[in-house]
Amino acid sequence: MIEFTYPQCFILLFAPIIIYLIAPTYKEKRSSVQVPYFEQLVDITGEKPQLGAVVLTRKNIQKLLLVLAWFCLVVAMAKPEMIGAAVTQQKSARDLMIAVDLSGSMDVEDFYLPNQGGNQTNSVDRLTAVKQVLREFVSQRENDRLGLILFGDAPYLQAPFTNDLDTWLTLLNDTQVGMAGQSTAFGDAIGLSISVFGHHDTQNRVLIVLTDGNDTASKVPPVEAAKVAAASDIKIYTIAIGDPAAADEEKVDLAVLQSIADITGGKSFQAIDTKALENVYTEINQLEPELFESQTFRPRTSIHFIPIALFLSLYLISLLIVTFRFPRKIKETR
């Protein structure tokens, strides 16, 4: 299908007719040659002197080519475009932020990775286990925009929302325990996520927080930050990492994590090993299925060069006709 960007240009098709009707006829004056013995010349030739004019005319084929050439120019000015078949694109309708605790207690080796037989015998630190399971989780969220917040003494935005999952995973793999400090600023991490979400107009917003200790460094208590998040339509899933029987700063405040999830409409989980952590992500996948926004458009390709090329072809043909085959006819009128 062909559409014209500037269809109003077709009114120019009538311009030659209007000019022909209202413009005065073109006249050309030339100097004459004075003959000294004009009367004797008339007597010898037997011709009688008369008044006259010379009118230049075109062959019909020339007139046709001229009309076609003007039509091509007008069509080119109207800018024809070829409209392709409808194309539907789907993009994510969700911003998914993942906040990872990098406090000193994430270095405790109390997670066990399954070996080839399925038995969990290889112990690793908590952060390594989180990274490994997150890689699998992220591979299943390829249509979501993912962000990454790291927090310790303070929260930091490691990766803004992006569809580039390879880069996201690279930034996650480069993290180390303690690089954000030894304490746990859980509430401030929620506050930073609220700020990041505020710069995006996506309505479906999800925050997943992985932490293994009490909040010890936040300026805003986690529950208060969760209330602000709920007002911003942010759903929070909290995941307690490590042994729930730990003490002091390594103790997980399960009551606070549950309150945060309840306030925002999310859910709270406990993960004491990699298998439990995998089950958590599987459940989150079921609770938060991928959402899409569809956009349909038709590709448009300009083809204005075609009538221009046709015009040039007609011009060359007309020039050849005039030069080699149809010399101008001169009609004398009296």
Secondary structure, DSSP 8 states (H G I E B T S, - for coil): -EEES-GGGGGGGGHHHHHHHHS------------TTHHHHHHHH-------EEEEE--HHHHHHHHHHHHHHHHHHT-EEEE---EEEEEE-EEEEEEEE-SGGGG---EEEE-TTS-EEEEE-HHHHHHHHHHHHHHT-TTSEEEEEEESSSEEEEEEEES-HHHHHHHHHT--TTTT-SS--HHHHHHHHHHHHTT---SEEEEEEEE-S---S-SS-HHHHHHHHHHTTEEEEEEEES-TT--GGG---HHHHHHHHHHHT-EEEEESSHHHHHHHHHHHHHHS---EEEEEE--EEE-THHHHHHHHHHHHHHHHIIIII---EEEEE-
